[in-house]
Amino acid sequence: MAATTSRRQEAPPAGSVQPPREGHHTLPPATLPKRLPLALIVSDQEWCGRSLETILAPGGYVVLHAYTGQEALNQAGRSHPDIILLDARLPDRDAGDVCRALRQNPELGLSTPIVLLALGPPTKQERLAALRAGAWELLSLPVDPEELLLKLAAYVLARVEADLAREEGLVDHATGFYNVRGLARRAREIGAEALRHRTPLACVVFGVDPGREPWAIPPPVAEHIARVLQTAARVSDAIGRLGHAVFAVVAPSTNGSAAVRLAERMIGALGATPEAALGTGPFLRAGYDAVENLHGTPVDAVDLLVRATTALEHARAEGNGERIRRYTQPTTRSERG
């Protein structure tokens, strides 16, 4: 099903992608969806497309090819791939523009993993540009076959779980994140894992100060928060939309200090806009709560979510310059006396 557009047949650079060793090239059985996952490779360089296919096809993927940015858009719209591997240098369009166009396709949305591929180590600016364009990651060629397959398996599993959640009515269709019901369900699952393994767990809830009219927050603000969260969160994190411009992250293996760092990254990313620099951008706050060992506390994951939401509401109500607030237990009358 490959397109017929002519493409470069350059020789692969030294140390380019090689097929994985026998016995190490298949997806872990637990990560396989009911059907074989579909990978779309977008590159006009013959060696790149073929070398990636020698890894993905034995690893349990059905592989399609496109050779230009426009072909990628057309092919993705028709085939709805489970993952897209996009060459950072395309002959007809900027790869970042192609990535953004793919993200704007409602059939793909935020749940379809897009991985950009660059020849040689990318710079920090290139990595940030890829994330801002909507890519999940910018990988440097050559890649280690086993590492590539493990990463793609995690991405595809996240895509499959998102699709299942959408089918079960657990997803907010505007963002592709969990809705309130879906996030509560996923939080219980993550909490059960943390309970068994005696690991930390945190919940962080982000919200824009609504002012006097909560409905007056323009939709682009919520969309921007969703995009920033998509790039800042880990694959293991569960992200949900609780309100028009209120989002929550349930973060496994995350203690209180790591939750603060997550909130700082998110607020910093949202603040890196021309509007924020002028003081006209949205004022984002975060409430959070975390436990070091879920097994040792009477609190469950949904309790943490409620507590983080309460902390955000208290910070909003006071209306001061505090950006990040941790939940604190209300004092009883006897304690105050």
Residue frames relative to the residue before (quaternion, step in Angstrom):
aa qw qx qy qz dx dy dz
M 1.0000 0.0000 0.0000 0.0000 0.00 0.00 0.00
A 0.3645 0.7458 -0.4886 0.2688 3.57 1.19 0.37
A 0.5113 -0.6221 0.4922 0.3306 3.55 -1.17 0.62
T 0.4751 -0.7167 0.4523 0.2367 3.53 -1.20 0.51
T 0.3867 0.7353 -0.4859 0.2714 3.58 1.24 0.03
S 0.5177 -0.6411 0.4623 0.3275 3.57 -1.00 0.80
R 0.0496 -0.7968 0.6021 0.0074 3.54 -1.11 0.66
R 0.6190 -0.5596 0.4066 0.3720 3.49 -1.26 0.42
Q 0.1798 -0.7746 0.5970 0.1059 3.56 -1.04 0.73
E 0.1099 0.8293 -0.5359 0.1137 3.52 0.82 1.08
A 0.5482 -0.5964 0.4668 0.3548 3.54 -1.20 0.54
P 0.5159 -0.6427 0.4566 0.3352 3.59 -1.01 0.71
P 0.5170 -0.6313 0.4674 0.3403 3.58 -1.06 0.65
A 0.6578 -0.4980 0.3762 0.4216 3.53 -1.25 0.35
G 0.8151 0.2226 -0.1817 0.5031 3.53 -0.98 0.89
S 0.3313 0.7686 -0.4964 0.2303 3.59 1.16 0.41
V 0.7604 -0.3981 0.2614 0.4416 3.51 -1.36 0.16
Q 0.0852 -0.7854 0.6124 0.0288 3.56 -0.94 0.92
P 0.5954 -0.5627 0.4111 0.3998 3.61 -1.10 0.52
P 0.5334 -0.6333 0.4470 0.3385 3.59 -1.09 0.66
R 0.6134 -0.5530 0.4138 0.3830 3.52 -1.27 0.38
E 0.6305 -0.5393 0.3995 0.3900 3.54 -1.18 0.58
G 0.7985 0.2768 -0.2206 0.4869 3.54 -0.95 0.92
H 0.7321 0.3838 -0.2326 0.5124 3.61 1.25 -0.13
H 0.6232 0.6114 -0.3231 0.3654 3.60 1.17 0.11
T 0.6161 0.5627 -0.3676 0.4106 3.60 1.14 0.02
L 0.5657 -0.5766 0.4661 0.3610 3.51 -1.24 0.52
P 0.5413 -0.5887 0.4675 0.3767 3.61 -1.03 0.63
P 0.5641 -0.6428 0.3832 0.3490 3.64 -0.80 0.92
A 0.6468 0.5462 -0.3391 0.4103 3.59 0.97 -0.75
T 0.7022 0.4712 -0.2750 0.4574 3.59 1.17 -0.50
L 0.5422 0.6489 -0.4077 0.3446 3.60 1.16 -0.23
P 0.3579 -0.7017 0.5610 0.2545 3.61 -0.87 0.85
K 0.7165 -0.4529 0.3035 0.4351 3.56 -1.30 0.14
R 0.7461 0.2394 -0.1767 0.5956 3.58 1.17 -0.50
L 0.6194 -0.5286 0.4027 0.4181 3.58 -1.23 0.30
P 0.4515 -0.6919 0.4810 0.2934 3.62 -0.84 0.87
L 0.3402 -0.7475 0.5479 0.1592 3.53 -1.11 0.83
A 0.1044 -0.7983 0.5929 0.0183 3.57 -0.73 1.13
L 0.1733 -0.7613 0.6176 0.0947 3.56 -0.95 0.93
I 0.1387 -0.7800 0.6086 0.0447 3.57 -0.67 1.19
V 0.0921 -0.8076 0.5824 0.0043 3.56 -0.70 1.13
S 0.3915 0.6797 -0.5353 0.3134 3.58 -0.35 1.26
D 0.3283 -0.7393 0.5485 0.2117 3.57 -1.01 0.75
Q 0.5772 0.5624 -0.3866 0.4485 3.58 1.27 0.13
E 0.4530 -0.7419 0.4309 0.2423 3.54 -0.44 1.28
W 0.6642 0.5196 -0.3184 0.4330 3.60 0.87 -0.91
C 0.6452 0.5313 -0.3225 0.4443 3.57 1.02 -0.80
G 0.6874 0.4882 -0.2856 0.4556 3.57 0.82 -0.99
R 0.6911 0.4824 -0.2846 0.4568 3.57 0.91 -0.92
S 0.6682 0.4998 -0.3184 0.4498 3.59 0.91 -0.83
L 0.6385 0.5016 -0.3320 0.4800 3.59 1.04 -0.69
E 0.6458 0.5222 -0.3293 0.4492 3.58 0.98 -0.79
T 0.6307 0.5334 -0.3489 0.4426 3.61 1.03 -0.66
I 0.6497 0.4661 -0.3173 0.5099 3.59 1.24 -0.31
L 0.7375 0.4629 -0.2496 0.4237 3.55 0.74 -1.08
A 0.6573 0.5330 -0.3356 0.4137 3.61 0.84 -0.89
P 0.6948 0.4207 -0.2995 0.5006 3.67 0.82 -0.80
G 0.6538 0.5309 -0.3114 0.4401 3.58 1.20 -0.46
G 0.6697 -0.5459 0.2943 0.4085 3.56 1.22 0.24
Y 0.5661 0.5943 -0.3876 0.4195 3.61 1.21 0.34
V 0.3220 -0.6445 0.6457 0.2532 3.51 -1.33 0.49
V 0.1826 -0.8293 0.5254 0.0523 3.59 -0.66 1.10
L 0.0826 -0.7478 0.6576 0.0390 3.53 -1.05 0.93
H 0.2410 -0.7724 0.5728 0.1310 3.55 -1.22 0.56
A 0.0129 0.7231 -0.6896 -0.0362 3.49 -1.32 0.60
Y 0.3041 -0.8093 0.4892 0.1151 3.54 -1.04 0.77
T 0.7451 0.2361 -0.1829 0.5964 3.60 1.29 -0.03
G 0.6619 -0.5003 0.3697 0.4182 3.54 -1.27 0.22
Q 0.6611 0.5051 -0.3153 0.4565 3.57 0.94 -0.83
E 0.6332 0.5140 -0.3318 0.4741 3.57 1.01 -0.73
A 0.6135 0.5507 -0.3464 0.4476 3.58 1.06 -0.73
L 0.6615 0.5021 -0.3070 0.4649 3.58 0.93 -0.89
N 0.6711 0.4940 -0.2993 0.4648 3.57 0.94 -0.90
Q 0.6866 0.4946 -0.2843 0.4507 3.56 0.86 -1.01
A 0.6561 0.5088 -0.3169 0.4584 3.59 0.94 -0.84
G 0.6525 0.5217 -0.3182 0.4481 3.58 1.01 -0.77
R 0.6964 0.4621 -0.2737 0.4760 3.58 1.09 -0.69
S 0.8100 0.3534 -0.1484 0.4439 3.57 0.79 -1.02
H 0.2281 -0.8060 0.5145 0.1837 3.61 1.24 -0.39
P 0.0077 -0.8481 0.5297 -0.0050 3.62 0.60 1.09
D 0.5154 -0.6307 0.4880 0.3139 3.54 -1.28 0.44
I 0.7847 -0.0024 -0.0063 0.6198 3.58 1.21 -0.44
I 0.1926 -0.7741 0.5971 0.0851 3.56 -1.12 0.76
L 0.1411 -0.7587 0.6332 0.0589 3.57 -0.87 1.05
L 0.0580 -0.8511 0.5188 -0.0566 3.55 -0.31 1.32
D 0.4149 -0.6982 0.5331 0.2371 3.56 -0.75 1.12
A 0.4557 -0.7058 0.4737 0.2642 3.58 -0.87 0.93
R 0.7396 0.2835 -0.1974 0.5776 3.61 1.26 -0.28
L 0.0060 -0.8046 0.5909 -0.0592 3.54 -0.43 1.28
P 0.5677 -0.6562 0.3775 0.3236 3.60 -1.06 0.66
D 0.7912 0.3586 -0.1676 0.4662 3.59 1.08 -0.61
R 0.8160 0.1061 -0.0263 0.5676 3.61 1.05 -0.64
D 0.5763 -0.5563 0.4628 0.3798 3.52 -1.28 0.40
A 0.5132 -0.6771 0.4329 0.3013 3.58 -0.83 0.99
G 0.6183 0.5460 -0.3464 0.4468 3.60 1.06 -0.67
D 0.6447 0.5085 -0.3160 0.4753 3.58 1.03 -0.79
V 0.6333 0.5196 -0.3287 0.4700 3.58 1.04 -0.78
C 0.6381 0.5318 -0.3197 0.4558 3.56 0.98 -0.86
R 0.6685 0.4893 -0.3028 0.4712 3.58 0.91 -0.88
A 0.6411 0.5193 -0.3249 0.4622 3.59 1.01 -0.79
L 0.6285 0.5202 -0.3338 0.4721 3.60 1.03 -0.73
R 0.6500 0.5234 -0.3127 0.4535 3.57 0.97 -0.83
Q 0.6780 0.4997 -0.2936 0.4521 3.59 1.07 -0.67
N 0.5321 0.6002 -0.4150 0.4296 3.57 1.28 -0.15
P 0.3879 -0.7580 0.4635 0.2452 3.64 -0.45 1.11
E 0.6051 0.5604 -0.3610 0.4353 3.59 1.19 -0.42
L 0.7106 0.4003 -0.2433 0.5249 3.58 1.23 -0.43
G 0.0397 -0.8575 0.5108 0.0465 3.55 0.87 -1.01
L 0.7510 -0.3951 0.2981 0.4371 3.53 -1.27 -0.51
S 0.6284 0.5947 -0.3371 0.3713 3.58 1.17 -0.44
T 0.6179 0.5380 -0.3609 0.4456 3.62 1.19 -0.31
P 0.3620 -0.7476 0.5048 0.2351 3.63 -0.53 1.07
I 0.0655 -0.7574 0.6491 0.0274 3.55 -1.02 0.91
V 0.0763 -0.7958 0.6007 -0.0013 3.57 -0.71 1.13
L 0.2495 -0.7599 0.5833 0.1414 3.58 -0.73 1.07
L 0.2096 -0.7793 0.5843 0.0852 3.55 -1.09 0.82
A 0.0444 -0.8025 0.5947 -0.0194 3.56 -0.75 1.09
L 0.4205 -0.6848 0.5345 0.2618 3.56 -1.09 0.74
G 0.7988 0.1645 -0.1600 0.5561 3.56 -0.50 1.18
P 0.6822 -0.5001 0.3420 0.4094 3.57 -1.28 0.33
P 0.3429 -0.7438 0.5292 0.2217 3.64 -0.75 0.96
T 0.4823 -0.6359 0.5125 0.3168 3.55 -1.22 0.48
K 0.6665 -0.4763 0.3724 0.4361 3.56 -1.27 0.23
Q 0.6440 0.5277 -0.3264 0.4476 3.58 0.96 -0.84
E 0.6528 0.5072 -0.3148 0.4664 3.59 1.01 -0.77
R 0.6428 0.5143 -0.3259 0.4649 3.60 1.00 -0.77
L 0.6683 0.4934 -0.3036 0.4666 3.57 0.93 -0.88
A 0.6367 0.5250 -0.3313 0.4573 3.58 1.00 -0.79
A 0.6391 0.5237 -0.3261 0.4592 3.59 1.01 -0.78
L 0.6653 0.4959 -0.3046 0.4677 3.59 0.93 -0.87
R 0.6557 0.5097 -0.3182 0.4572 3.58 0.97 -0.82
A 0.6551 0.5127 -0.3106 0.4600 3.57 1.12 -0.62
G 0.6270 -0.5647 0.3349 0.4192 3.59 1.25 -0.22
A 0.4657 0.6619 -0.4641 0.3602 3.59 1.24 0.13
W 0.4708 -0.6604 0.5054 0.2945 3.53 -1.17 0.61
E 0.7990 -0.0532 0.0771 0.5940 3.56 1.11 -0.64
L 0.2333 -0.7125 0.6379 0.1759 3.54 -1.32 0.43
L 0.1276 -0.8153 0.5642 0.0270 3.56 -0.42 1.27
S 0.3510 -0.7278 0.5548 0.1983 3.52 -1.14 0.74
L 0.2819 -0.7329 0.5964 0.1665 3.56 -0.98 0.92
P 0.5075 -0.1879 -0.8402 0.0353 1.54 -1.93 1.60
V 0.3124 -0.7434 0.5633 0.1802 3.56 -1.24 0.48
D 0.4838 -0.6212 0.5228 0.3268 3.53 -1.25 0.48
P 0.4850 -0.7114 0.4145 0.2946 3.63 -0.58 1.07
E 0.6879 0.4811 -0.3033 0.4508 3.59 0.83 -0.92
E 0.6444 0.5099 -0.3198 0.4717 3.57 0.99 -0.81
L 0.6344 0.5333 -0.3295 0.4522 3.58 0.99 -0.83
L 0.6823 0.4900 -0.2994 0.4525 3.59 0.84 -0.92
L 0.6495 0.5109 -0.3281 0.4577 3.58 0.97 -0.76
K 0.6481 0.5063 -0.3180 0.4717 3.58 0.98 -0.80
L 0.6822 0.4860 -0.2978 0.4580 3.57 0.84 -0.96
A 0.6118 0.5488 -0.3529 0.4472 3.59 1.05 -0.71
A 0.6536 0.5003 -0.3133 0.4737 3.59 0.97 -0.82
Y 0.6616 0.5070 -0.3091 0.4580 3.59 0.97 -0.83
V 0.6663 0.4971 -0.3050 0.4646 3.56 0.93 -0.90
L 0.6287 0.5269 -0.3394 0.4603 3.58 1.00 -0.76
A 0.6338 0.5159 -0.3315 0.4714 3.59 0.99 -0.78
R 0.6371 0.5164 -0.3236 0.4718 3.60 1.02 -0.79
V 0.6681 0.5025 -0.3079 0.4542 3.59 0.86 -0.93
E 0.6581 0.5008 -0.3135 0.4668 3.59 0.94 -0.85
A 0.6343 0.5211 -0.3336 0.4635 3.60 1.02 -0.74
D 0.6500 0.5110 -0.3157 0.4654 3.59 0.98 -0.81
L 0.6512 0.5064 -0.3189 0.4666 3.57 0.98 -0.83
A 0.6468 0.5179 -0.3209 0.4588 3.56 0.99 -0.82
R 0.6383 0.5223 -0.3283 0.4604 3.58 1.01 -0.80
E 0.6589 0.5107 -0.3075 0.4588 3.55 0.97 -0.85
E 0.7166 0.4308 -0.2506 0.4879 3.59 1.08 -0.67
G 0.5414 -0.6518 0.3919 0.3584 3.60 1.22 0.19
L 0.5088 0.6615 -0.4080 0.3703 3.58 1.13 0.61
V 0.6701 0.5030 -0.2694 0.4747 3.58 1.29 0.06
D 0.4059 -0.6582 0.5811 0.2538 3.50 -1.22 0.71
H 0.3633 -0.7914 0.4461 0.2065 3.58 -0.33 1.24
A 0.6089 0.5762 -0.3678 0.4025 3.62 1.07 -0.53
T 0.7974 0.2780 -0.1306 0.5193 3.59 1.06 -0.73
G 0.4231 -0.6905 0.4802 0.3370 3.59 1.12 -0.59
F 0.5362 0.5973 -0.4127 0.4306 3.60 1.29 0.08
Y 0.6433 -0.4749 0.4064 0.4421 3.56 -1.30 0.07
N 0.3657 -0.6507 0.5991 0.2897 3.55 -1.25 0.47
V 0.7632 -0.3626 0.2339 0.4809 3.60 -1.27 -0.04
R 0.6751 0.4949 -0.2968 0.4596 3.56 0.86 -0.94
G 0.6796 0.5008 -0.2916 0.4498 3.56 0.91 -0.91
L 0.6621 0.5020 -0.3176 0.4569 3.57 0.98 -0.83
A 0.6288 0.5259 -0.3459 0.4565 3.60 0.99 -0.75
R 0.6523 0.5074 -0.3166 0.4656 3.56 0.98 -0.81
R 0.6793 0.4776 -0.2936 0.4735 3.58 0.89 -0.91
A 0.6114 0.5523 -0.3511 0.4448 3.60 1.05 -0.72
R 0.6378 0.5158 -0.3325 0.4655 3.60 0.99 -0.76
E 0.6464 0.5137 -0.3233 0.4624 3.60 0.98 -0.79
I 0.6657 0.4835 -0.2997 0.4830 3.59 0.93 -0.91
G 0.6389 0.5375 -0.3171 0.4499 3.56 1.03 -0.81
A 0.6306 0.5315 -0.3353 0.4554 3.58 1.02 -0.77
E 0.6417 0.5076 -0.3208 0.4772 3.60 1.04 -0.75
A 0.6620 0.5017 -0.3071 0.4645 3.57 0.93 -0.89
L 0.6282 0.5415 -0.3309 0.4502 3.57 1.06 -0.74
R 0.6759 0.5011 -0.2906 0.4556 3.56 0.93 -0.94
H 0.7788 0.3550 -0.1747 0.4868 3.55 0.90 -0.95
R 0.3801 -0.7560 0.4602 0.2688 3.60 1.32 0.06
T 0.3922 0.7256 -0.4600 0.3288 3.57 0.95 0.96
P 0.6189 -0.5496 0.3984 0.3953 3.61 -1.23 0.34
L 0.0519 -0.7706 0.6338 0.0422 3.53 -1.31 0.38
A 0.0349 -0.8038 0.5938 -0.0113 3.56 -0.99 0.88
C 0.1336 -0.7403 0.6492 0.1121 3.53 -1.31 0.46
V 0.0605 -0.7766 0.6271 0.0041 3.55 -0.95 0.96
V 0.1060 -0.7903 0.6027 0.0306 3.57 -0.83 1.02
F 0.1661 -0.7954 0.5810 0.0468 3.56 -0.77 1.12
G 0.1070 0.7997 -0.5869 0.0677 3.56 -1.05 0.74
V 0.4111 -0.6765 0.5567 0.2518 3.52 -1.20 0.66
D 0.5213 -0.6087 0.4851 0.3499 3.57 -1.02 0.76
P 0.3286 -0.8019 0.4637 0.1840 3.61 -0.52 1.11
G 0.3591 -0.7121 0.5277 0.2925 3.59 1.09 -0.52
R 0.7725 -0.3497 0.2434 0.4708 3.54 -1.14 -0.49
E 0.7787 0.2475 -0.1224 0.5633 3.57 1.13 -0.59
P 0.2911 -0.7966 0.5000 0.1751 3.62 -0.07 1.23
W 0.6732 0.5115 -0.3082 0.4362 3.57 1.04 -0.74
A 0.5759 0.6139 -0.3754 0.3880 3.59 1.27 -0.20
I 0.4756 0.6456 -0.4617 0.3794 3.61 1.22 -0.10
P 0.3932 -0.7519 0.4648 0.2530 3.64 -0.50 1.08
P 0.6178 -0.5827 0.3802 0.3664 3.61 -1.05 0.71
P 0.6157 0.5569 -0.3844 0.4037 3.68 0.90 -0.66
V 0.5870 0.5717 -0.3818 0.4277 3.62 1.12 -0.56
A 0.6717 0.4831 -0.2909 0.4804 3.57 0.89 -0.96
E 0.6433 0.5233 -0.3241 0.4553 3.59 1.00 -0.80
H 0.6513 0.5105 -0.3197 0.4615 3.58 1.01 -0.81
I 0.6267 0.5233 -0.3375 0.4684 3.59 0.97 -0.81
A 0.6472 0.5267 -0.3197 0.4489 3.59 0.95 -0.89
R 0.6631 0.4988 -0.3140 0.4614 3.61 0.93 -0.85
V 0.6588 0.5027 -0.3176 0.4608 3.58 0.94 -0.84
L 0.6429 0.5172 -0.3249 0.4622 3.58 0.96 -0.81
Q 0.6255 0.5593 -0.3385 0.4258 3.56 0.97 -0.84
T 0.7284 0.4162 -0.2410 0.4879 3.59 0.99 -0.81
A 0.6913 0.4974 -0.2887 0.4373 3.61 1.06 -0.68
A 0.6782 0.5085 -0.3016 0.4365 3.58 1.05 -0.70
R 0.4927 -0.6348 0.5094 0.3080 3.55 -1.29 0.42
V 0.6524 -0.5021 0.3860 0.4164 3.55 -1.27 0.32
S 0.6784 0.5093 -0.2923 0.4415 3.59 1.03 -0.74
D 0.5796 0.5961 -0.3754 0.4096 3.61 1.20 -0.37
A 0.2733 -0.7216 0.6086 0.1848 3.55 -1.20 0.60
I 0.1278 -0.8042 0.5797 0.0296 3.57 -0.70 1.13
G 0.0018 -0.8092 0.5871 -0.0219 3.56 -0.92 0.89
R 0.3394 -0.7000 0.5861 0.2264 3.52 -1.30 0.47
L 0.1904 -0.8195 0.5366 0.0644 3.55 -0.60 1.20
G 0.7968 0.0043 0.0257 0.6037 3.57 1.22 -0.44
H 0.7907 -0.3226 0.2014 0.4798 3.57 -1.30 -0.07
A 0.8032 0.0069 0.0203 0.5954 3.59 0.87 -0.94
V 0.5209 0.5889 -0.4282 0.4455 3.56 1.02 0.90
F 0.0019 0.8067 -0.5872 0.0664 3.56 -0.69 1.14
A 0.1759 -0.7867 0.5862 0.0807 3.56 -1.13 0.67
V 0.1602 -0.7519 0.6329 0.0918 3.53 -1.23 0.66
V 0.1482 -0.7362 0.6545 0.0878 3.56 -0.90 1.00
A 0.0778 -0.8511 0.5175 -0.0432 3.53 -0.35 1.33
P 0.2517 -0.7796 0.5535 0.1503 3.62 -0.41 1.16
S 0.8271 0.1938 -0.1696 0.4996 3.56 -1.27 0.54
T 0.5458 0.5909 -0.3871 0.4507 3.56 1.11 0.79
N 0.2042 -0.7814 0.5785 0.1141 3.58 -0.70 1.07
G 0.7766 -0.3758 0.2303 0.4502 3.56 -1.28 -0.08
S 0.6803 0.4849 -0.3069 0.4559 3.59 0.87 -0.89
A 0.6467 0.4993 -0.3241 0.4769 3.59 1.04 -0.72
A 0.6081 0.5420 -0.3523 0.4608 3.60 1.10 -0.63
V 0.6319 0.5176 -0.3296 0.4734 3.59 1.03 -0.76
R 0.6476 0.5120 -0.3250 0.4613 3.59 0.96 -0.81
L 0.6210 0.5275 -0.3412 0.4687 3.58 1.01 -0.75
A 0.6627 0.4980 -0.3040 0.4694 3.58 0.91 -0.90
E 0.6506 0.5165 -0.3183 0.4567 3.59 0.96 -0.82
R 0.6403 0.5195 -0.3305 0.4592 3.59 0.97 -0.81
M 0.6690 0.5117 -0.2958 0.4507 3.54 0.91 -0.94
I 0.6857 0.4719 -0.2850 0.4753 3.57 0.83 -0.98
G 0.6443 0.5224 -0.3206 0.4573 3.58 1.03 -0.75
A 0.6555 0.5046 -0.3131 0.4666 3.57 0.99 -0.81
L 0.6644 0.4883 -0.3126 0.4716 3.57 0.96 -0.78
G 0.6704 0.5134 -0.3024 0.4422 3.55 1.10 -0.67
A 0.6111 0.5642 -0.3507 0.4304 3.59 1.24 -0.31
T 0.4683 0.6382 -0.4674 0.3937 3.56 0.76 1.11
P 0.6207 -0.5451 0.3891 0.4077 3.63 -1.11 0.45
E 0.6344 0.5435 -0.3388 0.4329 3.60 1.02 -0.78
A 0.6655 0.5012 -0.3019 0.4634 3.54 0.96 -0.91
A 0.6276 0.5457 -0.3337 0.4439 3.58 1.03 -0.80
L 0.7034 0.4399 -0.2523 0.4981 3.58 1.12 -0.68
G 0.5161 -0.6573 0.4100 0.3654 3.56 1.27 -0.11
T 0.6002 0.5743 -0.3569 0.4272 3.59 1.24 0.21
G 0.5314 0.6444 -0.4073 0.3693 3.58 1.25 -0.08
P 0.6721 -0.4982 0.3534 0.4185 3.59 -1.25 0.18
F 0.3489 -0.7116 0.5703 0.2158 3.56 -1.12 0.73
L 0.1361 -0.8272 0.5445 0.0257 3.54 -0.31 1.30
R 0.0844 -0.7711 0.6299 0.0391 3.55 -1.04 0.87
A 0.1767 -0.7688 0.6034 0.1162 3.54 -1.31 0.29
G 0.1207 -0.7410 0.6545 0.0892 3.51 -1.16 0.76
Y 0.0137 0.8238 -0.5657 0.0331 3.58 -0.98 0.71
D 0.0105 -0.7409 0.6667 0.0802 3.48 -1.43 0.16
A 0.0341 -0.8021 0.5956 -0.0291 3.57 -1.13 0.65
V 0.1554 -0.7509 0.6315 0.1148 3.53 -1.29 0.45
E 0.5045 -0.6662 0.4668 0.2895 3.56 -1.08 0.75
N 0.7891 0.0240 0.0246 0.6133 3.58 1.08 -0.75
L 0.3282 -0.7864 0.4860 0.1941 3.57 -0.22 1.24
H 0.5984 0.5867 -0.3599 0.4103 3.57 1.13 -0.62
G 0.7365 0.4461 -0.2293 0.4537 3.56 1.06 -0.71
T 0.6879 0.4360 -0.2863 0.5047 3.61 1.19 0.22
P 0.4987 -0.6453 0.4802 0.3230 3.60 -1.21 0.41
V 0.5429 0.6326 -0.3846 0.3963 3.58 1.31 -0.04
D 0.1890 -0.7601 0.6043 0.1461 3.59 -1.05 0.71
A 0.7412 -0.4384 0.2714 0.4299 3.56 -1.31 0.15
V 0.6523 0.5018 -0.3268 0.4647 3.60 0.96 -0.76
D 0.5899 0.5529 -0.3620 0.4639 3.60 1.11 -0.66
L 0.6455 0.5180 -0.3232 0.4589 3.58 0.96 -0.84
L 0.6358 0.5286 -0.3220 0.4612 3.56 1.02 -0.80
V 0.6558 0.4963 -0.3046 0.4805 3.59 0.96 -0.86
R 0.6562 0.5186 -0.3118 0.4507 3.57 0.94 -0.87
A 0.6518 0.5073 -0.3176 0.4659 3.60 0.95 -0.87
T 0.6375 0.5177 -0.3222 0.4710 3.59 1.01 -0.79
T 0.6424 0.5192 -0.3156 0.4670 3.59 1.01 -0.83
A 0.6380 0.5234 -0.3291 0.4590 3.59 0.97 -0.81
L 0.6395 0.5149 -0.3218 0.4715 3.59 0.99 -0.82
E 0.6610 0.5135 -0.3125 0.4491 3.59 0.89 -0.91
H 0.6491 0.5097 -0.3203 0.4651 3.59 0.99 -0.78
A 0.6507 0.5071 -0.3192 0.4664 3.59 0.98 -0.83
R 0.6459 0.5090 -0.3199 0.4705 3.58 1.00 -0.78
A 0.6635 0.5308 -0.3138 0.4238 3.57 0.90 -0.94
E 0.6752 0.4816 -0.3010 0.4706 3.59 1.00 -0.77
G 0.2396 -0.8471 0.4542 0.1365 3.57 1.21 -0.52
N 0.4575 0.6668 -0.4775 0.3436 3.60 1.10 0.50
G 0.7144 -0.4750 0.3061 0.4126 3.57 -1.24 -0.26
E 0.4250 0.7116 -0.4701 0.3032 3.60 1.24 0.11
R 0.2657 -0.8037 0.5195 0.1169 3.56 -0.62 1.15
I 0.8047 0.1699 -0.0399 0.5674 3.58 0.92 -0.94
R 0.0239 0.8122 -0.5806 0.0512 3.56 -0.73 1.04
R 0.3119 -0.7278 0.5825 0.1834 3.52 -1.06 0.85
Y 0.5425 -0.6118 0.4677 0.3358 3.54 -1.12 0.66
T 0.0693 -0.7706 0.6325 0.0362 3.55 -1.07 0.84
Q 0.5206 -0.6378 0.4684 0.3206 3.53 -1.02 0.83
P 0.4528 -0.6680 0.5050 0.3061 3.61 -0.93 0.81
T 0.4364 -0.6982 0.5049 0.2589 3.54 -1.01 0.82
T 0.4225 -0.6917 0.5263 0.2570 3.54 -1.09 0.73
R 0.6810 -0.4881 0.3435 0.4243 3.58 -1.26 0.28
S 0.6537 0.5165 -0.3220 0.4496 3.59 0.99 -0.82
E 0.6419 0.5172 -0.3255 0.4632 3.58 1.07 -0.76
R 0.6569 0.4962 -0.3183 0.4701 3.60 1.05 -0.75
G 0.6602 0.5098 -0.3141 0.4534 3.57 1.08 -0.70
